[in-house]
């Protein structure tokens, strides 16, 4: 490409020089803006913020408690999984109660009083349900034991034929001796 001058003549190479000068100018502007822009504070956007060992332990305990509680705004998620304003407030509340020295049970009781029984993700097992489960397991054990016993004794030979005991070596066609001493077997004559 050639650029025409004011006199109407063209000068070869002028286009390439103009383009190179423009690109170099843009590169200097980008570098100047990059260095002039303030660097982000590495600690400013970090969540959770850097904390001491004690704070880390408190945060771990808050997360353990939060795993067992349902989010009030989203019952399919636990408080640990959800970051809505409500669950964040609950986490702060748990954190403050732990700092005060309250136990896990006290914290859960306080949250149940505030949000209701349905806040607990895994409710305590009712005694009748526990007995039902244990009874079912015991019943299954008895059924398996009886089945095992029956299979074990099925392989033993049976010595009964029409209500009479059979003698060893009998084929089952002969009758056991009756009250008169008759065996019921005809003798060949």
C-alpha positions as CSV (number, residue, x, y, z in Angstrom):
1,X,0.0,0.0,0.0
2,X,1.2,3.5,-0.8
3,X,0.1,6.7,0.8
4,X,-0.3,9.7,-1.5
5,X,1.4,12.9,-0.4
6,X,-0.1,16.4,-0.8
7,X,1.6,16.8,-4.1
8,X,-0.1,13.7,-5.4
9,X,2.9,11.5,-5.5
10,X,3.2,8.3,-3.5
11,X,6.0,7.3,-1.3
12,X,6.6,3.5,-0.8
13,X,7.3,2.3,2.7
14,X,5.6,5.2,4.4
15,X,2.6,3.0,5.3
16,X,4.7,0.4,7.1
17,X,6.5,3.1,9.1
18,X,3.3,4.7,10.1
19,X,1.8,1.4,11.2
20,X,4.9,0.5,13.2
21,X,4.9,3.8,14.9
22,X,1.2,3.4,15.9
23,X,1.7,-0.1,17.3
24,X,4.8,1.0,19.3
25,X,2.8,4.0,20.7
26,X,-0.1,1.6,21.7
27,X,2.4,-0.8,23.4
28,X,3.8,2.1,25.5
29,X,0.3,3.2,26.5
30,X,-0.6,-0.4,27.6
31,X,2.6,-0.7,29.6
32,X,2.2,2.7,31.2
33,X,-1.4,2.0,32.2
34,X,-0.4,-1.5,33.6
35,X,2.3,0.0,35.8
36,X,0.2,3.0,36.9
37,X,-2.8,0.8,38.0
38,X,-2.7,0.0,41.7
39,X,-1.8,-3.6,42.5
40,X,-4.5,-5.5,44.3
41,X,-4.1,-6.2,48.0
42,X,-3.4,-9.9,48.3
43,X,-5.3,-10.1,51.6
44,X,-8.2,-7.9,50.5
45,X,-10.1,-10.5,48.4
46,X,-9.1,-13.6,50.3
47,X,-12.0,-15.5,51.9
48,X,-11.8,-16.7,54.6
49,X,-9.3,-14.1,55.6
50,X,-6.0,-15.2,57.0
51,X,-6.5,-16.4,60.6
52,X,-4.7,-17.7,63.6
53,X,-4.7,-21.4,64.7
54,X,-7.5,-20.6,67.2
55,X,-9.6,-19.0,64.5
56,X,-9.0,-21.9,62.2
57,X,-10.1,-24.3,64.9
58,X,-13.3,-22.3,65.5
59,X,-14.0,-22.2,61.7
60,X,-13.5,-26.0,61.5
61,X,-16.0,-26.5,64.4
62,X,-18.5,-24.1,62.8
63,X,-18.3,-26.2,59.6
64,X,-18.8,-29.4,61.5
65,X,-21.9,-28.1,63.1
66,X,-23.1,-26.5,59.9
67,X,-22.9,-29.9,58.1
68,X,-25.7,-31.2,60.4
69,X,-28.1,-28.3,59.8
70,X,-30.4,-27.6,56.9
71,X,-30.3,-24.2,55.2
72,X,-33.7,-22.5,56.1
73,X,-33.9,-21.0,52.6
74,X,-32.9,-24.1,50.7
75,X,-33.8,-27.3,52.6
76,X,-32.0,-29.5,50.1
77,X,-28.6,-28.1,51.2
78,X,-26.9,-27.9,54.5
79,X,-25.7,-24.6,56.1
80,X,-22.1,-25.7,55.2
81,X,-23.0,-26.0,51.5
82,X,-25.0,-22.8,51.1
83,X,-23.8,-19.2,51.3
84,X,-27.0,-17.2,51.4
85,X,-27.2,-14.2,53.7
86,X,-29.3,-16.3,56.2
87,X,-26.7,-19.1,56.3
88,X,-23.8,-16.7,56.6
89,X,-25.6,-15.1,59.5
90,X,-26.1,-18.5,61.1
91,X,-22.4,-19.3,60.6
92,X,-21.4,-16.0,62.3
93,X,-23.9,-16.8,65.1
94,X,-22.4,-20.3,65.6
95,X,-18.9,-18.7,65.6
96,X,-19.8,-16.2,68.2
97,X,-21.4,-18.9,70.4
98,X,-18.3,-21.1,70.1
99,X,-16.2,-18.1,71.2
100,X,-18.4,-17.7,74.2
101,X,-17.6,-21.3,75.1
102,X,-21.0,-22.9,74.3
103,X,-21.0,-26.6,73.4
104,X,-22.3,-28.1,70.1
105,X,-25.5,-29.3,71.7
106,X,-26.2,-25.8,73.2
107,X,-25.6,-24.2,69.8
108,X,-27.9,-26.7,68.0
109,X,-30.6,-26.2,70.7
110,X,-30.4,-22.4,70.3
111,X,-30.7,-22.7,66.5
112,X,-33.6,-25.1,66.9
113,X,-35.4,-22.6,69.1
114,X,-34.8,-19.9,66.6
115,X,-35.5,-21.7,63.3
116,X,-37.5,-24.8,64.4
117,X,-36.9,-28.5,64.6
118,X,-36.7,-28.9,60.9
119,X,-33.4,-27.1,60.9
120,X,-31.6,-30.4,61.9
121,X,-30.5,-32.2,58.8
122,X,-30.4,-35.7,60.4
123,X,-33.0,-35.7,63.2
124,X,-32.5,-38.0,66.2
125,X,-33.8,-41.5,65.7
126,X,-37.0,-42.1,67.6
127,X,-36.8,-45.1,70.0
128,X,-39.7,-46.9,68.2
129,X,-37.8,-46.6,64.9
130,X,-34.6,-48.0,66.5
131,X,-36.6,-51.0,68.0
132,X,-38.2,-51.6,64.6
133,X,-34.8,-51.6,62.8
134,X,-33.2,-53.9,65.4
135,X,-36.3,-56.2,65.4
136,X,-36.1,-56.5,61.6
137,X,-32.4,-57.4,61.8
138,X,-33.1,-59.9,64.5
139,X,-36.0,-61.4,62.6
140,X,-33.9,-61.7,59.5
141,X,-31.2,-63.4,61.5
142,X,-33.8,-66.0,62.8
143,X,-35.0,-66.7,59.3
144,X,-31.5,-67.2,58.0
145,X,-30.7,-69.5,61.0
146,X,-33.8,-71.6,60.3
147,X,-33.0,-71.8,56.6
148,X,-29.4,-72.9,57.3
149,X,-30.6,-75.5,59.8
150,X,-33.1,-76.9,57.3
151,X,-30.6,-77.0,54.5
152,X,-28.0,-78.7,56.8
153,X,-30.5,-81.4,57.9
154,X,-32.0,-81.9,54.5
155,X,-28.9,-83.7,53.3
156,X,-29.2,-86.4,56.1
157,X,-31.0,-89.6,55.1
158,X,-34.6,-90.0,56.1
159,X,-35.5,-93.2,57.9
160,X,-39.3,-92.9,57.7
161,X,-41.5,-94.8,55.3
162,X,-45.2,-94.6,55.8
163,X,-44.9,-93.9,59.4
164,X,-42.6,-96.9,60.2
165,X,-38.9,-97.0,60.8
166,X,-36.9,-98.7,58.1
167,X,-34.1,-101.1,58.8
168,X,-30.6,-100.4,57.7
169,X,-30.1,-101.7,54.2
170,X,-33.8,-101.8,53.4
171,X,-34.8,-100.7,49.9
172,X,-38.1,-99.3,50.9
173,X,-40.3,-102.0,49.3
174,X,-40.4,-104.2,52.4
175,X,-42.6,-103.4,55.4
176,X,-41.3,-103.3,58.9
177,X,-42.5,-106.1,61.1
178,X,-46.1,-105.6,62.2
179,X,-47.7,-106.6,65.5
180,X,-48.1,-110.2,64.4
181,X,-44.6,-110.6,63.2
182,X,-45.6,-110.6,59.6
183,X,-43.2,-108.6,57.4
184,X,-45.5,-108.5,54.5
185,X,-42.9,-109.9,52.2
186,X,-43.9,-113.0,50.3
187,X,-41.4,-115.8,50.3
188,X,-40.6,-117.6,47.1
189,X,-41.7,-121.2,47.2
